[in-house]
């Protein structure tokens, strides 16, 4: 097998495609697999199609570059199709007849990504695209691409194409600042950092040269980036951010007039972006990179709707909070082990952990039993550390909600607002509201342009001070008391749930845990459960158990179905995923079922929901308690009664597995064989 990025077997010339761009991508993915450079055509297609759904890859000039970093790819690969007729990939000027599928391994080395990026840059030149259209054989295409990406023999120097001493392009008077050509810096980046990043950089550079503007670009690709000299940034009149992901080290551009756009607009409309950058530089009220220098959150927010941005903010807070809860909760669970402190240590540990050190334990002995022994002392230490860690739950939630809004200057006021929420017994809801207040206060304080001498003080003194006063002041003076009352009522309601009410709550939590497998709905249910652990009530322990057992069901159900009950109904890759899902499910990692849901959502997701609802309901019916926030069956010592937990888990797993098998067999069954998997994508196009 060749290690070159492209081979003649990966080239298809003047193929007719039955269908749309999905068929083209699928056919090219099949070629990559047929050449042994990826191991799953469906997975490669799914990853490339997911990227296509985020932002269409059609470009002006009849070009399309669907691309993906995929675990299924084993060798960095280019697959090419010249189409007749062309297929619409979303370009503004019509269908694409030149299509490259760029397939990179998920862990591709920087050198490989750099090679693939060279192709994207070559596609911006008319000579290269003209050569592709006039190529007679696949070998001609390979030779052109090899030269473009540096894998072929250097071509002989053209005889009559030496550059002449042509005059510098004239600068449009509209692009002058103080009588001189505008100085602009730009940053480009896309989700994968392979193609659009460098194409936008080249398009902006070419447009700057054409318009007589001094323009320097920093492409931030997957293969790394070379930061622009700070002196160049300081001298610039404006900055263009053409990005689909956060700008790295945005603080370098603080205070600069800024134009923000998608990376694709950097490819398609570079002249307009340059004109907008010059205009914003001349406008005293124009947009500026905030003094926080951390506008990564702001730049992300600018591309989202209000609701989507709020979801992003809240999930950021929850994601950063979970390690505090998981670590602290597991330490508390460990302290409950019988040979350490047992459950009673939560009430009886006293000052054992604080008033003793290893070198003062003269009266302790390993063989002593609790409460006198060394085991009890170690349990008390674990409980103390876990309790302190768990105490960061609300401050961490608030701090990182504020971070998602205002970047680093929001962290301190967010933590303070969260601590105030704890002080006022406002709990989880108080931390959430306090974090939002702190984040938006920090964002507003950092918006105005300030003199250069003041910029250094803004993120470390002025913004944290002002935002802390505003957010924590509002919590103490106005909001804290009513939120605390609401949390008290909610706690009393949950503690009072029994019978059908508790079972109904278990069903709801089970459905939420299994709906999107680690997504927003799943995280809301999990955050609700772990927030309750701080209350140390029976109701909170029951909720945690229902959430954990329901979250274990999807991967275990898929593992049972794909490796035991109905192996022939799943692909070889799915069966391999199923083997791994046994351990993932046992560990309470719901994401183990994602490959199955992504490949067959209409049958897998309903089966997951049914099993999760059954498991959550049974856990509540049996009054199962979990004092650990994570760990699955490996924290059995913190689950009581363990028989109830296991019965709920087995029942939910069986329901999911049996239901998904039934749906696969009787609801539009899909015959899966290795030969069909290999041939189906190929049948969608005419092979070259």
Secondary structure, 3 states (H helix, E strand, C coil): CCCCCCCHHHEEEEECECCCHHHHHHHHHHHHHHCCCECCHHHHHHHHHHHHHHCCCEECCCEECCEEEECCECCCEEEEEEEEEEECCCCCCCCEEEEEEEEEECCCCHHHHHHHHHHHHHCCCHHHHHHHHHCCCHHHHHHHHHHHHCCCCCCCCCCCCCCCCCCCCCCCHHHEECCEECEEEEEEECCCCCCHHHHHHHHHHHHHHHCCCEEEEEECECCECCCCCHHHHHHCCEEEEEECCCCCCHHHHCCCEEEEECHHHHHHCHHHHHHHHHHHHCCCCCCECCCCCCCHHHHHHHCCCHHHHHHHHHHHHHHHHHHHHHHHHHHHHHHCCCCCCCCCHHHHCCCCCCCCCHHHCCCCCCCCCCCCCHHHHHHHHHHHHHHHHHCCHHHHHHHHHHHHHHCCHHHHHHHHHHHHHHHCCCHHHHHHHHHHHHHHHHHHHHHCCCCHHHHHHHHHHHHHHHHHHHHHHHHHHHHHHHHHHHHHHHHHHHHHCCCHHHHHHHHHHHHHHHHCCCCHHHHHHHHHHHHHHCCCCHHHHHHHHHHHHHHHHHHHHHHHHHHHHCHHHCCHHHHHHHHHHHHHHHCCCHHHHHHHHHHCHHHHHHHHHHHHHHHHHHHHHCCCEECCCCCHHHHHHHEECHHHHHHHHHHHHHHHHHHHHHHHHHCCCCCCCHHHHHHHHHHCECCC
